[in-house]
């Protein structure tokens, strides 16, 4: 079996989303809504690498779940 970064247990590649479209597809929001939430800092787990928006699925999921339970993310 080939050992690629995606196969490694500590790899972020399976958890990482690249671009507003990928992020909005993951959470099911329109791209414009996703962009504004990311830019305003209200979408957990989202950050910029240069000019590109990126996100960690696990952080989005846990942050939104915490918010739904009434806890601060």
C-alpha positions, 0 to 999 in steps of 0.5 A: 500500500502506498503511503500518501499524505491522505492515508496518514492518520494525522493528515489534514487533507481529508479534513480541509476544504479549499475555496468558498464554493467547497465550504458552502457545498459542505454546509449547504449555504449559498456561496454569498452567505458563506463568504459573508459569514467567513469574512465577518468571522462568524463561521467557525473553522474558516481562515484564509491562506493568502487570498484563498478561503479554507476551512476544516470540516471538523471545526465547522461541524463542532462549532456549528453544533456548539452554537446549535446547543446554545454554547459559544463556539 
